[in-house]
Each structure stands twice: as C-alpha cells, then as structure tokens.
Amino acid sequence: MSTENSILKARAQGSKKAVALQYEGYSTPRVTAKGEHLVAEQIVLLARENNIPVYEDNSLVQALAQVELGEEIPELLYMAIAEIIAFIYQLERSQGGAEKVRKDVLTRRDMLKNRYRP
C-alpha cells in the first residue's frame, strides 16, 4: 500500500457510505469511487483485500460524497486529508513497508494517539 489510495468510510444514521481517494504525491487527491450500502461495503472490502488503509470519519465522508467522481477534493478539505495522508506515511515507515500497513479501520483517535505517543 502506498498513499496513492485510501478509503474513507462512514456509518451515519444506519446507512453506510464509503469514498475512495487517489493521491499521486504531486497533485490534489481525487475521488475515485464512492457509494452507499452494498457499494460502500464492496469499496471497503476491495480496499482491505488490497491492503489499502480504511479511515472512518462520518463528517468527512459526508463532505467527500458531494464531490463528483474524478474530481479533486475541495480546498476546504485539504487539511483533513493531509492529516490522513501523513498518518498513512507514518504507518508505512513505522511498520517497515507498504505491505505491512494495518488493514483495520483507522480513526482520528488512532491518529492522535500514535502522533502524540511519548
């Protein structure tokens, strides 16, 4: 796994949503897939099968779900997405490579706990 792909998912009011992002390292991340219910489950399943980190954040997924497929994320979301990308880089570095990145759901709490660990 590299930071080229990441999946964001949400469980909001009984419905599941997922948004997949692609980041090539030199341009703004783009929405490459999104869906609800069964489509969201398939997006997350494919991510896990391909060792792509899954990050859970309801409000961020709600905002990204408004972005059209293939479009860049809006500037308003740059900081939130940058934090996720930085965390993925940190995981890759600390776990010795892309293929060893956790497959489970990452949360903001996980990010902060690892970021501020003594």
C-alpha positions as CSV (number, residue, x, y, z in Angstrom):
1,M,0.0,0.0,0.0
2,S,1.2,3.5,-0.7
3,T,-0.6,6.7,0.0
4,E,-1.8,6.6,-3.6
5,N,-5.1,5.2,-2.4
6,S,-7.1,5.4,0.7
7,I,-10.7,4.7,1.6
8,L,-12.8,6.7,3.9
9,K,-16.0,5.2,5.3
10,A,-18.9,6.3,7.5
11,R,-21.8,4.8,9.3
12,A,-24.3,7.6,9.5
13,Q,-27.9,7.0,10.8
14,G,-28.0,3.4,9.7
15,S,-26.6,3.9,6.2
16,K,-23.1,3.0,5.2
17,K,-21.1,5.3,2.9
18,A,-17.6,5.0,1.5
19,V,-15.4,7.2,-0.6
20,A,-12.1,6.2,-2.2
21,L,-9.4,8.7,-2.9
22,Q,-6.3,8.6,-5.1
23,Y,-3.2,10.7,-4.3
24,E,-0.2,10.6,-6.6
25,G,2.1,12.6,-4.4
26,Y,2.2,15.7,-6.6
27,S,-1.3,16.7,-7.2
28,T,-4.5,17.2,-5.2
29,P,-6.3,13.9,-4.2
30,R,-9.2,12.8,-6.3
31,V,-12.4,10.9,-5.6
32,T,-12.1,7.6,-7.5
33,A,-15.1,5.7,-6.1
34,K,-18.0,6.4,-3.8
35,G,-21.2,4.6,-2.8
36,E,-23.7,3.7,-0.2
37,H,-24.9,0.4,1.4
38,L,-23.7,-2.6,-0.7
39,V,-21.4,-0.4,-2.9
40,A,-19.8,1.1,0.2
41,E,-19.2,-2.4,1.6
42,Q,-17.6,-3.5,-1.7
43,I,-15.3,-0.5,-1.7
44,V,-14.2,-1.3,1.8
45,L,-13.8,-5.0,1.1
46,L,-11.7,-4.3,-2.0
47,A,-9.5,-1.9,0.0
48,R,-8.9,-4.5,2.7
49,E,-8.1,-7.2,0.1
50,N,-5.6,-4.8,-1.5
51,N,-4.0,-3.7,1.8
52,I,-5.4,-0.1,1.4
53,P,-6.0,1.6,4.8
54,V,-9.6,2.4,5.7
55,Y,-10.2,5.5,7.7
56,E,-13.5,6.2,9.4
57,D,-14.8,9.8,9.7
58,N,-18.6,10.4,9.3
59,S,-18.5,14.1,8.6
60,L,-15.5,13.9,6.2
61,V,-17.2,11.1,4.2
62,Q,-20.4,13.2,4.1
63,A,-18.4,16.1,2.6
64,L,-16.5,14.0,0.2
65,A,-19.6,12.2,-1.0
66,Q,-20.6,15.6,-2.6
67,V,-17.6,15.6,-4.8
68,E,-18.1,14.2,-8.3
69,L,-16.1,11.1,-9.3
70,G,-12.8,12.0,-10.8
71,E,-12.8,15.5,-9.3
72,E,-10.2,16.9,-6.9
73,I,-11.1,17.3,-3.3
74,P,-12.2,20.8,-2.4
75,E,-9.6,23.2,-0.8
76,L,-11.7,23.3,2.4
77,L,-10.8,19.6,3.0
78,Y,-7.1,19.8,2.3
79,M,-6.0,19.9,5.9
80,A,-8.2,16.9,6.9
81,I,-7.0,14.8,4.0
82,A,-3.4,15.9,4.5
83,E,-3.5,14.6,8.1
84,I,-4.8,11.2,6.9
85,I,-2.0,11.0,4.2
86,A,0.6,12.0,6.8
87,F,-0.7,9.3,9.1
88,I,-0.5,6.6,6.4
89,Y,3.1,7.7,5.6
90,Q,3.9,7.4,9.3
91,L,2.3,3.9,9.5
92,E,4.3,2.7,6.5
93,R,7.5,4.0,7.9
94,S,6.9,2.5,11.4
95,Q,5.8,-0.9,10.1
96,G,8.6,-1.4,7.7
97,G,6.9,-1.0,4.4
98,A,3.7,-0.7,2.4
99,E,2.6,-4.3,2.6
100,K,2.5,-4.3,6.4
101,V,0.2,-1.3,6.9
102,R,-2.8,-2.2,9.1
103,K,-5.9,-3.3,7.3
104,D,-8.3,-2.4,10.1
105,V,-10.3,0.9,10.4
106,L,-8.2,3.9,11.3
107,T,-9.9,6.6,13.3
108,R,-9.0,10.1,14.3
109,R,-8.4,8.8,17.8
110,D,-5.9,6.3,16.5
111,M,-4.1,9.1,14.6
112,L,-3.9,11.3,17.6
113,K,-2.9,8.5,20.0
114,N,0.0,7.5,17.7
115,R,1.0,11.1,16.9
116,Y,1.4,12.1,20.5
117,R,2.8,8.9,21.9
118,P,5.9,9.6,24.0
